[in-house]
Amino acid sequence: MSDDSLLFFTDWLDRYLNFEHTPKKGIFWLDTMDFFAGRLRHPERAYRCLHVAGSKGKGSMSMMAACILEEAGYRAGVYTSPHISDFRERVTRPGGFFPDLVYKDAARELIDVVESTGDSELPGGRRPTWFELVTLFAMLCYRRAGMDWVVWEVGLGGRLDSTNIVMPDCCLIGPIEKEHTEFLGDTLEAIAGEKAGIIKKGVPVVVAAQQSASVRDVFRAKAAGCGSPIIFSDEEARSEVSGYWQAGTGAYPVMGVSIASSLLSRPLRADMRLLGRFQADNAALVALALKTVLPELDEGVIERGLGKAALPGRFEIVSPVPGFTHIPQIIMDGAHTPRSISLTMGTFSRLYGGQGKAVLLFASAADKDVEDIAPIFKGHFASLFLTKPGETKACDMGRLENAFRAAGLAYTANADYLKAIGDALGEADRLSVPLLVTGSFYLVAEVKKYLSDLWQSATGSNNL
């Protein structure tokens, strides 16, 4: 999609309510999706698919699955959110973006149908939301591109998510955490119930290890009610991390992973670019799901696919940085819950070692649990910079500062995120240490824009 076409389409989308920017209760239903899918001749039925839910890891699992399917010779699409630098990151394939004409024609088809539909024809008279339209757009793109398989990442929850009109070959559900409690419920069991809403009659489901037996019981009960076979990945497979090392002469490290299961003809051994102990568990879940729906899938294909999977903003490593030549690496991760921050810090510490030998740039949306997040950083950084996650997400800087102060952390706070980015880069350069950027995908997006501008100025091209 050309820059002009993309801008026209995203401007058109912005006429509609965007939950990602403006959270609002009472806007979740499936009848609008069903209605427009019918008007568009059901593009969601043009390919086989996997459906991926969970509080954390669903984007990584989606990309792993798509990479394995592509490695197996299928034309595979993957739908994830949010995007970091380019809207097309949401609607893509492992090998890169689709040809411009796919996006352009899908956008025109969607706009024509939506704008020719009167409000009186809409279920409940309700106009579609931004995310519903993006999901429909994705369904059209994948049909136009002739996909064999599509991996759908749930946007929020599951039961009433816009993606939940698909009929998958298998459902994948990652770990459940307390998140979006005002929309999904204030207990793990209630949230699990919403995630379990993607389980369909007779469709197998593979579920990650969970925090409690009561959460497992939610998934067991839903699967039983649907007559769906259910596997818990930690009961059926064992995953281990053998270590981290540099990928040949490349700039990024890899993580050695082994996975053993009775569903596999032999143990898997993969060198993964998606880093962290939890990614090994995600890889095991994905391997089980694909062996469930494609039992003849070669183990070597799975290993190679896992090794190719990568996502923007998931422990993404950038080096070198023009103008800041003493920064060994910048690490960007969109983790934004206490558990995900802990996992990110575990991987960061294992890769970069010693206390006080790095700089942190952190931002958080107003609804995040910063009181529990702040103590996780104690003792790891020489300098800490706090800021807003850009312009689109609300941020309570006062609460953020109070949380870090209560944790006994010294910091520099600046609501001007561009100034904070520059200051953090300058400090990491002065100290010749890595810079970790975390707390929000929106902050990661702003840092990537900043770095892109640096590359543009230094080389005349965008190297990110």
RODO-2510 file (C-alpha; in nm, 4 decimals, decimal comma):
residues 464
     n   res          X          Y          Z
     1     m     0,0000     0,0000     0,0000
     2     s     0,1531     0,3306    -0,1047
     3     d     0,2021     0,6009     0,1571
     4     d    -0,0866     0,8054     0,0107
     5     s    -0,3239     0,5057     0,0026
     6     l    -0,2270     0,4033     0,3551
     7     l    -0,2806     0,7561     0,4856
     8     f    -0,6199     0,7774     0,3151
     9     f    -0,7290     0,4453     0,4663
    10     t    -0,6040     0,5158     0,8192
    11     d    -0,7655     0,8613     0,8082
    12     w    -1,0916     0,6918     0,7085
    13     l    -1,0555     0,4436     0,9944
    14     d    -1,0020     0,7275     1,2400
    15     r    -1,3624     0,8368     1,1880
    16     y    -1,4616     0,5350     1,3971
    17     l    -1,4245     0,4668     1,7698
    18     n    -1,0778     0,3318     1,8455
    19     f    -1,0779     0,1369     2,1720
    20     e    -0,6969     0,1272     2,1770
    21     h    -0,6915     0,5060     2,2114
    22     t    -1,0252     0,5616     2,3869
    23     p    -1,1279     0,2654     2,6072
    24     k    -1,5042     0,2515     2,6497
    25     k    -1,7393     0,0006     2,8061
    26     g    -2,0379    -0,1532     2,6329
    27     i    -1,8939    -0,1634     2,2812
    28     f    -1,8244    -0,5359     2,2449
    29     w    -2,0484    -0,7624     2,0380
    30     l    -2,0195    -0,9916     1,7380
    31     d    -2,3338    -0,9102     1,5426
    32     t    -2,1681    -0,6205     1,3589
    33     m    -1,8817    -0,8461     1,2512
    34     d    -2,1254    -1,1161     1,1414
    35     f    -2,3274    -0,8598     0,9464
    36     f    -2,0352    -0,7125     0,7523
    37     a    -1,8675    -1,0497     0,6992
    38     g    -2,1885    -1,1561     0,5269
    39     r    -2,1920    -0,8412     0,3136
    40     l    -1,8305    -0,9149     0,2155
    41     r    -1,9060    -1,2804     0,1229
    42     h    -1,7379    -1,4199     0,4336
    43     p    -1,3669    -1,3638     0,3679
    44     e    -1,2875    -1,5302     0,7015
    45     r    -1,3880    -1,8648     0,5503
    46     a    -1,1405    -1,8490     0,2610
    47     y    -0,8538    -2,0175     0,4515
    48     r    -0,7804    -2,2441     0,7440
    49     c    -0,6828    -2,0691     1,0646
    50     l    -0,5543    -2,0795     1,4209
    51     h    -0,6985    -1,8540     1,6937
    52     v    -0,4682    -1,7276     1,9708
    53     a    -0,5757    -1,5721     2,3029
    54     g    -0,4158    -1,5083     2,6405
    55     s    -0,2953    -1,2236     2,8579
    56     k     0,0650    -1,2422     2,7453
    57     g     0,2597    -1,3995     2,4601
    58     k    -0,0205    -1,4253     2,2068
    59     g     0,1576    -1,2066     1,9518
    60     s     0,4756    -1,4113     1,9802
    61     m     0,2844    -1,7388     1,9556
    62     s     0,0973    -1,6117     1,6521
    63     m     0,4193    -1,5233     1,4715
    64     m     0,5826    -1,8545     1,5679
    65     a     0,2874    -2,0478     1,4262
    66     a     0,2811    -1,8438     1,1046
    67     c     0,6568    -1,8901     1,0552
    68     i     0,6249    -2,2665     1,0988
    69     l     0,3350    -2,2831     0,8522
    70     e     0,5298    -2,0793     0,5994
    71     e     0,8354    -2,2989     0,6492
    72     a     0,6089    -2,5968     0,5753
    73     g     0,5299    -2,4483     0,2354
    74     y     0,1931    -2,2894     0,3119
    75     r     0,1001    -1,9310     0,2325
    76     a     0,0464    -1,8038     0,5855
    77     g    -0,0844    -1,4721     0,7146
    78     v    -0,0651    -1,3387     1,0686
    79     y    -0,2869    -1,0805     1,2385
    80     t    -0,1385    -0,9107     1,5447
    81     s    -0,1688    -0,5869     1,7426
    82     p    -0,0656    -0,3256     1,8186
    83     h     0,1579    -0,2092     1,5376
    84     i     0,4801    -0,0330     1,6292
    85     s     0,6026     0,1601     1,3241
    86     d     0,3800     0,0654     1,0311
    87     f     0,0071    -0,0074     1,0242
    88     r     0,0732    -0,3045     0,7932
    89     e     0,2478    -0,4846     1,0805
    90     r    -0,1038    -0,5828     1,1918
    91     v    -0,1897    -0,7508     0,8625
    92     t     0,1103    -0,9289     0,7223
    93     r     0,2929    -1,2561     0,6666
    94     p     0,6197    -1,3837     0,8141
    95     g     0,8141    -1,2926     0,5016
    96     g     0,7056    -0,9282     0,5056
    97     f     0,4220    -0,7109     0,3848
    98     f     0,1863    -0,8022     0,1025
    99     p     0,2078    -0,6237    -0,2337
   100     d     0,0588    -0,2734    -0,2205
   101     l    -0,2307    -0,3750    -0,4444
   102     v    -0,3554    -0,6296    -0,1892
   103     y    -0,3934    -0,3625     0,0792
   104     k    -0,5281    -0,1014    -0,1608
   105     d    -0,7964    -0,3244    -0,3140
   106     a    -0,9006    -0,4639     0,0259
   107     a    -0,9335    -0,1115     0,1641
   108     r    -1,1470    -0,0019    -0,1301
   109     e    -1,3696    -0,3103    -0,1027
   110     l    -1,4249    -0,2477     0,2683
   111     i    -1,4884     0,1253     0,2318
   112     d    -1,7389     0,0683    -0,0495
   113     v    -1,9407    -0,1811     0,1547
   114     v    -1,9339     0,0176     0,4796
   115     e    -2,0227     0,3503     0,3192
   116     s    -2,3055     0,1980     0,1163
   117     t    -2,4621     0,0603     0,4364
   118     g    -2,7103     0,2868     0,6119
   119     d    -2,7215     0,3112     0,9898
   120     s    -3,0740     0,1694     0,9868
   121     e    -2,9389    -0,1527     0,8332
   122     l    -2,6785    -0,2037     1,1038
   123     p    -2,7491    -0,4425     1,3941
   124     g    -2,8779    -0,2217     1,6737
   125     g    -2,8083     0,0793     1,4553
   126     r    -2,4483     0,0686     1,5813
   127     r    -2,1642     0,1882     1,3623
   128     p    -1,8610    -0,0437     1,3476
   129     t    -1,5582     0,0299     1,5643
   130     w    -1,2036     0,0917     1,4416
   131     f    -1,0855    -0,2550     1,5450
   132     e    -1,3813    -0,4273     1,3817
   133     l    -1,3012    -0,2521     1,0556
   134     v    -0,9311    -0,3374     1,0782
   135     t    -1,0214    -0,7018     1,1393
   136     l    -1,2533    -0,7068     0,8383
   137     f    -0,9809    -0,5386     0,6332
   138     a    -0,7386    -0,8140     0,7370
   139     m    -0,9863    -1,0839     0,6380
   140     l    -1,0173    -0,9255     0,2934
   141     c    -0,6408    -0,8891     0,2538
   142     y    -0,5795    -1,2553     0,3305
   143     r    -0,8463    -1,3654     0,0845
   144     r    -0,7047    -1,1415    -0,1891
   145     a    -0,3514    -1,2657    -0,1174
   146     g    -0,4633    -1,6307    -0,1467
   147     m    -0,3571    -1,7423     0,1990
   148     d    -0,3754    -2,1115     0,2910
   149     w    -0,3611    -2,0383     0,6649
   150     v    -0,4117    -1,7325     0,8834
   151     v    -0,3127    -1,7020     1,2495
   152     w    -0,5482    -1,4665     1,4343
   153     e    -0,4342    -1,2944     1,7524
   154     v    -0,7232    -1,1885     1,9751
   155     g    -0,7314    -0,8152     2,0409
   156     l    -0,9007    -0,8071     2,3833
   157     g    -1,0481    -1,0944     2,5818
   158     g    -1,1847    -1,3484     2,3375
   159     r    -1,5557    -1,4161     2,3740
   160     l    -1,6660    -1,0867     2,2171
   161     d    -1,3459    -0,9969     2,0348
   162     s    -1,3850    -0,9018     1,6690
   163     t    -1,1746    -1,2003     1,5606
   164     n    -1,4165    -1,4451     1,7210
   165     i    -1,6233    -1,5010     1,4078
   166     v    -1,3522    -1,7298     1,2693
   167     m    -1,3804    -2,1089     1,2796
   168     p    -1,0276    -2,2267     1,3667
   169     d    -0,8642    -2,5647     1,3292
   170     c    -0,7146    -2,5159     1,6761
   171     c    -0,7349    -2,2609     1,9592
   172     l    -0,4220    -2,1562     2,1509
   173     i    -0,4509    -1,9860     2,4911
   174     g    -0,1516    -1,8418     2,6757
   175     p    -0,1107    -1,7607     3,0466
   176     i    -0,3859    -1,5610     3,2172
   177     e    -0,3063    -1,2507     3,4210
   178     k    -0,5181    -0,9763     3,5716
   179     e    -0,5543    -0,7249     3,2882
   180     h    -0,8229    -0,4918     3,1596
   181     t    -1,0242    -0,5832     3,4696
   182     e    -1,2848    -0,3130     3,4019
   183     f    -1,3763    -0,4964     3,0816
   184     l    -1,2901    -0,8627     3,1459
   185     g    -1,3615    -0,9069     3,5181
   186     d    -1,1646    -0,8625     3,8366
   187     t    -1,0637    -1,2257     3,9013
   188     l    -0,8380    -1,4610     3,7088
   189     e    -1,1296    -1,6994     3,6696
   190     a    -1,3535    -1,4316     3,5173
   191     i    -1,0790    -1,3249     3,2768
   192     a    -1,0158    -1,6897     3,1854
   193     g    -1,3857    -1,7233     3,1094
   194     e    -1,3612    -1,4413     2,8567
   195     k    -1,0495    -1,5941     2,6965
   196     a    -1,2180    -1,9360     2,6879
   197     g    -1,4889    -1,7809     2,4722
   198     i    -1,2801    -1,8546     2,1606
   199     i    -1,3210    -2,2315     2,2129
   200     k    -1,5540    -2,3709     1,9464
   201     k    -1,7522    -2,6934     1,9278
   202     g    -1,5237    -2,9885     1,8571
   203     v    -1,2172    -2,7701     1,7937
   204     p    -0,9037    -2,8781     1,9846
   205     v    -0,7526    -2,6283     2,2283
   206     v    -0,3985    -2,6082     2,3678
   207     v    -0,3588    -2,4086     2,6890
   208     a    -0,0459    -2,2791     2,8630
   209     a     0,0487    -2,3381     3,2251
   210     q    -0,1741    -2,1294     3,4541
   211     q    -0,1367    -1,9680     3,7942
   212     s    -0,3992    -2,1828     3,9653
   213     a    -0,6026    -2,4998     3,9337
   214     s    -0,9205    -2,2914     3,9314
   215     v    -0,8109    -2,1197     3,6084
   216     r    -0,7371    -2,4568     3,4487
   217     d    -1,0839    -2,5696     3,5569
   218     v    -1,2417    -2,2798     3,3666
   219     f    -1,0804    -2,4003     3,0439
   220     r    -1,1562    -2,7662     3,1151
   221     a    -1,5237    -2,6871     3,1746
   222     k    -1,5548    -2,4799     2,8586
   223     a    -1,3796    -2,7428     2,6478
   224     a    -1,5984    -3,0176     2,7938
   225     g    -1,9111    -2,8152     2,7192
   226     c    -1,7990    -2,7771     2,3575
   227     g    -1,6853    -3,1372     2,3181
   228     s    -1,3372    -3,0046     2,2399
   229     p    -1,0155    -3,1981     2,3108
   230     i    -0,7950    -2,9973     2,5472
   231     i    -0,4196    -3,0158     2,6137
   232     f    -0,2259    -2,8237     2,8787
   233     s     0,1172    -2,7616     2,7331
   234     d     0,3034    -2,7981     3,0635
   235     e     0,1470    -3,1418     3,1129
   236     e     0,2154    -3,2635     2,7592
   237     a     0,5560    -3,1070     2,6870
   238     r     0,8786    -3,0066     2,8584
   239     s     1,0747    -2,7057     2,7371
   240     e     1,4240    -2,6006     2,8422
   241     v     1,6614    -2,3139     2,7615
   242     s     2,0190    -2,4235     2,7000
   243     g     2,1665    -2,0731     2,6825
   244     y     2,2069    -1,7504     2,4897
   245     w     2,4690    -1,6685     2,2300
   246     q     2,5406    -1,4445     1,9337
   247     a     2,3884    -1,5543     1,6030
   248     g     2,7051    -1,5931     1,3968
   249     t     2,8302    -1,2499     1,3031
   250     g     2,4832    -1,0993     1,3349
   251     a     2,3907    -0,8205     1,5752
   252     y     2,1242    -1,0128     1,7649
   253     p     2,1553    -1,2910     2,0243
   254     v     1,9632    -1,6177     2,0039
   255     m     1,8308    -1,8527     2,2678
   256     g     1,8790    -2,2265     2,2474
   257     v     1,5550    -2,4142     2,3218
   258     s     1,4725    -2,7837     2,3489
   259     i     1,1179    -2,9242     2,3576
   260     a     1,0199    -3,2821     2,4327
   261     s     0,6731    -3,4363     2,4050
   262     s     0,5062    -3,7644     2,3180
   263     l     0,3345    -3,5798     2,0321
   264     l     0,6734    -3,5237     1,8697
   265     s     0,8696    -3,7953     1,6918
   266     r     1,1866    -3,6582     1,8512
   267     p     1,2873    -3,3669     2,0770
   268     l     1,2994    -3,0286     1,9084
   269     r     1,6093    -2,8093     1,9245
   270     a     1,5758    -2,4531     1,7952
   271     d     1,7803    -2,1338     1,8087
   272     m     1,5191    -1,8649     1,8694
   273     r     1,5317    -1,4895     1,8135
   274     l     1,2365    -1,4354     2,0468
   275     l     1,4127    -1,4376     2,3825
   276     g     1,3142    -1,5296     2,7380
   277     r     1,2272    -1,8445     2,9293
   278     f     0,8574    -1,7788     2,8684
   279     q     0,9183    -1,7846     2,4914
   280     a     1,0414    -2,1416     2,5240
   281     d     0,7083    -2,2272     2,6867
   282     n     0,5231    -2,0406     2,4111
   283     a     0,7186    -2,2370     2,1503
   284     a     0,6195    -2,5659     2,3148
   285     l     0,2520    -2,4663     2,3094
   286     v     0,2713    -2,3706     1,9407
   287     a     0,4517    -2,6940     1,8504
   288     l     0,1812    -2,9004     2,0239
   289     a    -0,0962    -2,7079     1,8495
   290     l     0,0516    -2,7562     1,5039
   291     k     0,1250    -3,1243     1,5603
   292     t    -0,2380    -3,1576     1,6706
   293     v    -0,3785    -3,0178     1,3448
   294     l    -0,0928    -3,1295     1,1155
   295     p     0,0354    -3,4540     1,2731
   296     e     0,2660    -3,5286     0,9773
   297     l     0,4434    -3,1949     1,0115
   298     d     0,8181    -3,2564     1,0130
   299     e     1,0034    -3,1673     1,3322
   300     g     1,2764    -2,9964     1,1305
   301     v     1,0160    -2,7620     0,9826
   302     i     0,9020    -2,6670     1,3327
   303     e     1,2604    -2,5990     1,4431
   304     r     1,3365    -2,3790     1,1435
   305     g     1,0086    -2,1904     1,1776
   306     l     1,0693    -2,1190     1,5453
   307     g     1,4161    -1,9914     1,4567
   308     k     1,2750    -1,7390     1,2090
   309     a     1,0076    -1,5870     1,4326
   310     a     1,0605    -1,2250     1,5378
   311     l     0,8309    -0,9352     1,6261
   312     p     0,8840    -0,5610     1,6594
   313     g     0,8924    -0,4469     2,0208
   314     r     0,9363    -0,7922     2,1744
   315     f     1,2896    -0,7781     2,3165
   316     e     1,3906    -0,6133     1,9919
   317     i     1,7606    -0,5264     1,9808
   318     v     1,9020    -0,2342     1,7808
   319     s     2,2696    -0,1608     1,7181
   320     p     2,4504     0,0569     1,6205
   321     v     2,2852     0,3965     1,6796
   322     p     2,3994     0,6965     1,4735
   323     g     2,5271     0,9755     1,6962
   324     f     2,5441     0,7471     2,0007
   325     t     2,8292     0,5191     1,9038
   326     h     2,9141     0,4186     2,2604
   327     i     2,5765     0,2515     2,3243
   328     p     2,6423    -0,1220     2,2693
   329     q     2,2746    -0,2079     2,2168
   330     i     1,9245    -0,0676     2,2642
   331     i     1,6669    -0,3221     2,3811
   332     m     1,2989    -0,2413     2,3253
   333     d     1,0228    -0,4457     2,4854
   334     g     0,6558    -0,3526     2,5213
   335     a     0,6080    -0,5400     2,8516
   336     h     0,3605    -0,3531     3,0719
   337     t     0,2443    -0,5827     3,3544
   338     p     0,4379    -0,6886     3,6655
   339     r     0,4793    -1,0434     3,5389
   340     s     0,5860    -0,9470     3,1879
   341     i     0,8267    -0,6827     3,3226
   342     s     0,9754    -0,9462     3,5549
   343     l     1,0249    -1,1821     3,2625
   344     t     1,1824    -0,9077     3,0532
   345     m     1,4174    -0,8168     3,3374
   346     g     1,5130    -1,1831     3,3825
   347     t     1,6169    -1,2063     3,0181
   348     f     1,7861    -0,8653     3,0262
   349     s     1,9895    -0,9538     3,3359
   350     r     2,0962    -1,2862     3,1909
   351     l     2,2146    -1,1213     2,8685
   352     y     2,3667    -0,8035     3,0052
   353     g     2,4636    -0,9054     3,3579
   354     g     2,5788    -0,6972     3,6531
   355     q     2,3912    -0,4460     3,8598
   356     g     2,3994    -0,0821     3,7617
   357     k     2,5430    -0,1451     3,4160
   358     a     2,2547    -0,0165     3,2061
   359     v     2,0099     0,2728     3,1614
   360     l     1,6303     0,2417     3,1775
   361     l     1,3715     0,4455     2,9859
   362     f     1,0249     0,3652     3,1191
   363     a     0,6741     0,4899     3,0474
   364     s     0,3349     0,3560     3,1442
   365     a    -0,0278     0,4128     3,0594
   366     a    -0,2437     0,5405     3,3440
   367     d    -0,4185     0,2066     3,4025
   368     k    -0,1041    -0,0010     3,4622
   369     d     0,0080    -0,1384     3,7986
   370     v     0,3155     0,0823     3,8396
   371     e     0,3279     0,0289     4,2165
   372     d     0,4109    -0,3376     4,1627
   373     i     0,6268    -0,2749     3,8570
   374     a     0,8665    -0,0144     4,0002
   375     p     1,0382    -0,2403     4,2613
   376     i     1,1315    -0,4882     3,9870
   377     f     1,3891    -0,2411     3,8526
   378     k     1,5697    -0,1861     4,1827
   379     g     1,9459    -0,2410     4,1703
   380     h     1,9656    -0,3004     3,7948
   381     f     2,0290     0,0444     3,6463
   382     a     2,2798     0,3241     3,6748
   383     s     2,0163     0,5785     3,5640
   384     l     1,6384     0,5702     3,5206
   385     f     1,4292     0,8008     3,3022
   386     l     1,0489     0,8228     3,3339
   387     t     0,8195     0,9737     3,0731
   388     k     0,4832     0,9502     2,8948
   389     p     0,4156     0,6755     2,6370
   390     g     0,3573     0,9252     2,3570
   391     e     0,0428     1,1276     2,2912
   392     t    -0,2261     0,8643     2,2401
   393     k    -0,2291     0,6941     2,5811
   394     a    -0,3242     0,8705     2,9053
   395     c    -0,0432     0,8738     3,1620
   396     d    -0,0452     0,9691     3,5310
   397     m     0,3072     1,1069     3,5751
   398     g     0,2444     1,1904     3,9410
   399     r     0,1449     0,8357     4,0236
   400     l     0,4374     0,7008     3,8207
   401     e     0,6874     0,9154     4,0112
   402     n     0,5319     0,8246     4,3464
   403     a     0,5644     0,4545     4,2662
   404     f     0,9341     0,4827     4,1801
   405     r     0,9982     0,7057     4,4808
   406     a     0,8256     0,4561     4,7115
   407     a     1,0434     0,1792     4,5650
   408     g     1,3544     0,3752     4,6662
   409     l     1,4608     0,4458     4,3083
   410     a     1,6341     0,7627     4,1923
   411     y     1,5020     0,8820     3,8584
   412     t     1,4720     1,1706     3,6139
   413     a     1,1145     1,2417     3,5072
   414     n     1,0048     1,4416     3,2044
   415     a     0,6594     1,4371     3,0448
   416     d     0,8223     1,5517     2,7201
   417     y     0,8908     1,2037     2,5840
   418     l     1,1092     1,3246     2,2981
   419     k     1,3343     1,5056     2,5456
   420     a     1,3363     1,1987     2,7717
   421     i     1,4339     0,9715     2,4812
   422     g     1,7236     1,1989     2,3910
   423     d     1,8369     1,2252     2,7532
   424     a     1,8270     0,8463     2,8028
   425     l     2,0250     0,7892     2,4834
   426     g     2,2783     1,0503     2,5896
   427     e     2,3251     0,8927     2,9327
   428     a     2,3651     0,5418     2,7929
   429     d     2,6181     0,6774     2,5450
   430     r     2,8080     0,8632     2,8176
   431     l     2,8258     0,5489     3,0314
   432     s     2,8826     0,3121     2,7344
   433     v     2,6054     0,0796     2,8576
   434     p     2,2916    -0,0794     2,7068
   435     l     1,9605     0,1089     2,7125
   436     l     1,6401    -0,0785     2,7993
   437     v     1,3155     0,0793     2,6759
   438     t     1,0063    -0,0804     2,8284
   439     g     0,6644    -0,0301     2,9867
   440     s     0,4567     0,0444     2,6765
   441     f     0,4396    -0,0468     2,3088
   442     y     0,3555     0,3188     2,2497
   443     l     0,6864     0,4257     2,4045
   444     v     0,8645     0,1662     2,1900
   445     a     0,6949     0,3158     1,8827
   446     e     0,8140     0,6648     1,9746
   447     v     1,1710     0,5441     2,0295
   448     k     1,1686     0,3648     1,6938
   449     k     1,0495     0,6860     1,5250
   450     y     1,3282     0,8780     1,7003
   451     l     1,5898     0,6254     1,5910
   452     s     1,4486     0,6202     1,2379
   453     d     1,4940     0,9967     1,2171
   454     l     1,8535     0,9545     1,3358
   455     w     1,9202     0,7010     1,0614
   456     q     1,7529     0,9237     0,8042
   457     s     1,9721     1,2179     0,9021
   458     a     2,2899     1,0115     0,9155
   459     t     2,2495     0,7940     0,6058
   460     g     1,9612     0,9296     0,4020
   461     s     1,7650     0,6080     0,4520
   462     n     1,5572     0,4379     0,7204
   463     n     1,7540     0,1452     0,8615
   464     l     1,4893     0,0261     1,1115
***
